[in-house]
Amino acid sequence: MDPALGQLTTPVFVPHTDTTHPVFVPRTDTTH
């Protein structure tokens, strides 16, 4: 599996160098 895809399936807030979505994704999460 592609690393980027793996990051999407992990927590909602993923501070990673992803190209599909911004590094900081403020969704409706309660992790941060």
Residue pairs with C-beta under 8 A, 6 or more apart in sequence:
4 18
4 19
4 20
7 14
7 16
7 18
8 14
8 18
8 20
8 21
11 29
11 31
12 25
12 27
12 28
12 29
12 31
13 24
13 25
13 26
13 27
13 29
13 31
13 32
14 25
15 23
15 24
16 23
17 23
